[in-house]
Amino acid sequence: MDREDRRAVSAPAALPSRPGISAWGCATLFTALAVLFTWPQALHLDAVPDFKDAYFNIWRMAWIAHQAPLDPLHLFDANIFFPLPNTLAFSDAVLLPALLGAPLAWLGVPSVIVYNLAVLASFVLCGLGMFLLVRDLTGSSAAGIVGGLVFAFAPFRFEHYAHLEMLWAPWMPLALRMLHRTLRTGRLSHGLWTGLLVALQGFSSIYYVVFFATSLVVLVPLLLLTVRPPDRRRALGALMAGAVLATVLLLPYLLPYRTARGVVGERPAGDLVVYSAGPKHYLAAMPDSVLYGRVTGGIGSAEKRLFVGFSVMALVGFGLWRRADRTALAYAAVLVLAIAGSFGHRGLVFMWLRDAVFLYRGLRVPARFGHIVLLAAAVLAGYGFARLHAWLGGRRPRLAAAAPAIACLIIGGEYLMRPAALTPLEIAPSQVYRWLRSQPDGVVAEFPFPRTPADVPREGLVLYRSTFHWKPMVNGYSGFYPRSYQDLWTALESFPSDAAVAALQARGVTYLVVHEREYGRARYLEVVEGLAARRDVEAFGPFLEPGGQVRAYRLRSASPAVSGKRILDP
């Protein structure tokens, strides 16, 4: 590539004479693409994939909208795993997406609709953020659209469609955009904006802010080498100010997680083995992939489908081929770091970080480094397309004019998924939850209660139902199951025996809710008959819900003194 072609990569005027798309136009484009790639989600905002984490996400967002205006100092004392405190910190709280959706919840929009709007918004914002970054780096709006398409709609993101914290990644490319502006101008305001955007990523996803901060340790020194020596000190000072700002903002938010470590502890080494990627996983597409599902969909497993697309691999290679831009080489170093990090126990990077940085000891899925891989790959694909576009512009103008559309069609074709199966959720409380909401304060236990870890996923639906009454529960679902909760599994195996009821009374439980739908007719009648024979419970109902009856009970001997306390897990 000659000198003129290289200049064309960074000079917008050198691209084919077509007006660049505006940020608003790009947002409109990515909104349309979000509707297309997640089809038919936009038609069914009251439905989600029938997956435990989707229900958990709705509960997390709804809890924050409920609790923040009432008692923000106890935001992390969520209504699950009673009587433990700080239970929201057993998993990522997704604070920022929840706060952004809270005004809709306060206006009465059903929580499932608020959640689905947040999911769709994540695709739009990720695409827009990467578009702005790549456009700044290459001077090409077309390259920005290619980069945005890669970052927003790669299979990795559909692997995590039910993990809200894994979808909300737009602050990373926006932070990098301000980082580059800081390097160019040295302005303190740009450095502070960089730090603020890093903090916003932390408020959206703890996994990503940890991985992103790690990548910045590599990226920033390499990018500083591209700055003239007289300007480095000023740029570095502005970035240090931004780092201080990010730390000051994030520390209070991370403190509950630090406290929760006393209960949660470190993630077991066995989890790292299960969730560490390998080279083959970068060829693993989603099973629902239209093009590759039958070919490579079986290579990967949950959390380990990291395919970025063959066309994107080609563009990355073209962007790094022969005299690559030094900024592109810096992103190539981040790409290598992220791939190595995703290998977990199979490599050195993650295990070294786990030993050296305490935050890594709370992370159990090294393969989630895949979004940093996607971040770097999207930037490098943008560079590759910009170089290709400029090269075609001087030789094949007509082909150059069609190149953006062709590239998007090829990449989009590789990313296209079959329509997902969605399960509608009730957007109004059923009879039993209207009754429960009208009752005095008390602790709830929903049955059937889990008996083994395999039963726990159905607790996600219990959490969703709790959004209609917000009473504390001994039930729970999260990224961690506390010991006291697991002990209760054993104690309640014989429910409704004397021993089981005594265990509930010891936890301060006031209300029991028994579902025919989950028990099955025969076992449900057996439990109801057992409870009818007891003198220490008062029966209410039966109530109706889809799939069968529900009965509610009040434990007459539940202790109000116990039911108001929270304890630390032994």
Secondary structure as UniProt FT lines:
FT   HELIX           3..10
FT   HELIX           12..14
FT   HELIX           23..37
FT   TURN            38..40
FT   HELIX           41..43
FT   TURN            45..46
FT   STRAND          47..48
FT   HELIX           52..67
FT   TURN            68..70
FT   HELIX           72..74
FT   TURN            75..76
FT   TURN            82..83
FT   HELIX           87..90
FT   HELIX           95..106
FT   TURN            107..108
FT   HELIX           111..138
FT   HELIX           141..153
FT   HELIX           155..159
FT   TURN            160..162
FT   HELIX           164..167
FT   HELIX           171..185
FT   HELIX           188..204
FT   HELIX           206..224
FT   TURN            225..226
FT   HELIX           229..264
FT   HELIX           269..274
FT   HELIX           279..283
FT   TURN            287..288
FT   TURN            290..292
FT   HELIX           293..296
FT   TURN            297..299
FT   TURN            302..303
FT   HELIX           310..320
FT   HELIX           326..342
FT   HELIX           344..346
FT   HELIX           349..356
FT   HELIX           358..362
FT   HELIX           366..369
FT   HELIX           370..393
FT   TURN            394..395
FT   HELIX           397..415
FT   STRAND          423..424
FT   HELIX           431..437
FT   STRAND          443..447
FT   HELIX           453..458
FT   HELIX           459..466
FT   TURN            467..469
FT   HELIX           483..491
FT   TURN            492..496
FT   HELIX           498..506
FT   TURN            507..508
FT   STRAND          509..515
FT   HELIX           516..519
FT   HELIX           521..532
FT   STRAND          537..545
FT   TURN            546..547
FT   STRAND          548..555
FT   TURN            556..557
FT   HELIX           560..563
//
